[in-house]
Amino acid sequence: MSGHVAFLGLGLMGAPMAANLLRGGFALTAWNRTSAKAAALTADGAKVASTAADAVRGADIVITMLSNGSAVEEVLFGSNGVADAIAKGALVIDMSSIPPATARAHAERLEAGGIAHIDAPVSGGTGGARDGKLVIMVGGKSEDFGRARPVFAPLGNPTLVGGAGAGQLAKLCNQAIVGITIGAVAEALLLAAAGGADPAAVRQALMGGFADSRILQEHGQRMLNRRFLPGFTIVNQVKDLDTVLDTARQAKLQLPLSERVTGLFRELLKGGAGFDHSALLLELERLNPPARLGQGPDTLPP
């Protein structure tokens, strides 16, 4: 595969995504604030840059997969000097989850310097990143989306949903549905257990009907197993839901379900920020003593 890709940010999602690009035949230069995470890709053929600016020099495609809008802003336009080091005519694909307005501002600034930009946040968790089955929500120009399609192929299924910032807006829609559905699944399984039914059997009975979802299938099983290793952390779920509510306020919308579930997730930041977001069950159990799902111990991150 022709084309030189620079990949900035190798966290839980970024590292397997970069590995899939290498397996897809792309020449790739990696950078991460913690250099050891980048070094782990050298066995797959990646080059490792000591700075983000060094990583993007000569790249046709620059992918950012960073923690939030402030991190993307700092890497692109702050002391890292990345925007100044990117070649004119290159394409920046921001796969981080950031506010739509921030994505639009980044697109304008980069395009003023002759650099194309699309926002392309993802859904599918670490499993989707590992297996190359991410859902990729893309905002930007159709011609830039066309340029990006070969890069997306090893990563998952992309859909162009609108202009600059629209990918981020689609991701917010995704996160609202995910957060609310996690709450609904946790409440339903607790209700089953408290009422005397077998919650595992109730989950099985619901699968295939109108109540079925990947949340019921995957996170419902996590809740039954009380296994809360991330996946997708509480701190990132709160970050995304806060952005949902900020964006709704700007649009003069009231989203009461999103508001309530954000408050529940926010309570888990007190000592549980690194838990998987399926751990919302723990907050619901705290509100309903002595209700508890299952008898086994919790599996939690260190």
Secondary structure, 3 states (H helix, E strand, C coil): CCCEEEEECCCCCHHHHHHHHHHCCCEEEEECCCHHHHHCCHHHCCEECCCHHHHHCCCCEEEECCCCHHHHHHHHHCCCCHHHHCCCCCEEEECCCCCHHHHHHHHHHHHHCCCEEEECCEECHHHHHHHCCEEEEEECCHHHHHHHHHHHCCCEEEEEEECCCHHHHHHHHHHHHHHHHHHHHHHHHHHHHHHCCCHHHHHHHHCCCCCCCHHHHHHHHHHHHCECCCCCEHHHHHHHHHHHHHHHHHCCCCCHHHHHHHHHHHHCHHHHCCCEHHHHHHHHHHHCCCCCCCCCCCECCC
